Amino acid sequence: MILKDLLTYFNLDIELPMYLYEESFNEVFLEGGLVKKENTYEITIKTRKDVIHTMIINLLDDYPLTIISTLPNGKSNGTKFGKTKNDLKFI
């Protein structure tokens, strides 16, 4: 599933860097809950294996899209997507 489809599913009409609309993400986010906090949107889903996946869309950040996975042991990892295609940070 591409981000453009996810945004349509949640009825989010927001402007992001063009390359992000075609980025692929796990469709598990379709089952998540959406929360809006000022200029930030969060979609969170807890899987059957108790892993929590969170997609954070922050329109004002230098990295407007962040994906974080938190394991049952509390450890987490993720990726921050910058304003250009090759600007990634692994967290």
N, C-alpha and C positions, 0 to 999 in steps of 0.2 A: 504494500500500500504506500502511496506517496503522500507527502505532507499536504498537498493541495486537497486531496480527498478527505483527509482527516479534518482539515479546517472547514470544509463544506459540511461534513457530518455534524460538527459541533456548531455550525452556523456562525463561524468566526470570519468577519470581513476585516482582515488586518493586513498591513503592508509589511512584508519581510523581503530580504534580499532575494532576487529572482531565482537564483540557483536552488534555494531551499525548497521551493514549491515542488520540485521534482525529486527530492531526496526520498529514499525509501526508509520506512520505519515499520516495525512489527505491528500488525493489525490488532494486537492485544489492547492497544490504546483505545480502540473503539468501545471497549467494555469499561473504560475508566470513567471517573467522575471529573467534571470540569469545575474549577473554582476560579473566579476572577478577583484579583486584588489590584486595584488601581490600573497600572499599565502592564500588569503581569497576569498571565493565564497559566494555570497548572492543571495537567491531566494526570491523574494518579490511578494506578491499578495494582492490586495485590494478586499474584498468581497462586495456583494451587500449591506450589512449593514454598509459599510464604516469602517470595521475592517481591519487593515493591519497586515498580517502575514509575518514574515521574518524568514527564515532559514539561519543561518550563519555557514559556514564551515570554520574553521580556523585551518589549519594543524599544526601550530606551538604552539597553545594554550594548556594549561593543560586541558581545556574543549573544545575539537575540534568541538563540535556541539552545537549550541544555537538556540532555537526557541523562538521568541518574538511575542506577539500579542499586538497591540496598538489599543485601543478603540477610538471612535470618540471624547470622552472627553479628550483625551490626556494621560489617564492612560494606563499603560502597565503591562504585566506580562509575564513570560516565564520560561523556563527550560534550564539549561546548563548541557550537558551530558559529563561526564569525560571520562578518559581513561579506567576505569573499570566500569562494569555494575551497581554497587551500588553507584557510585560516581555522585550524582546529586546535583545541586544547583537550588533552586527556586528563581527567581528574579522578 
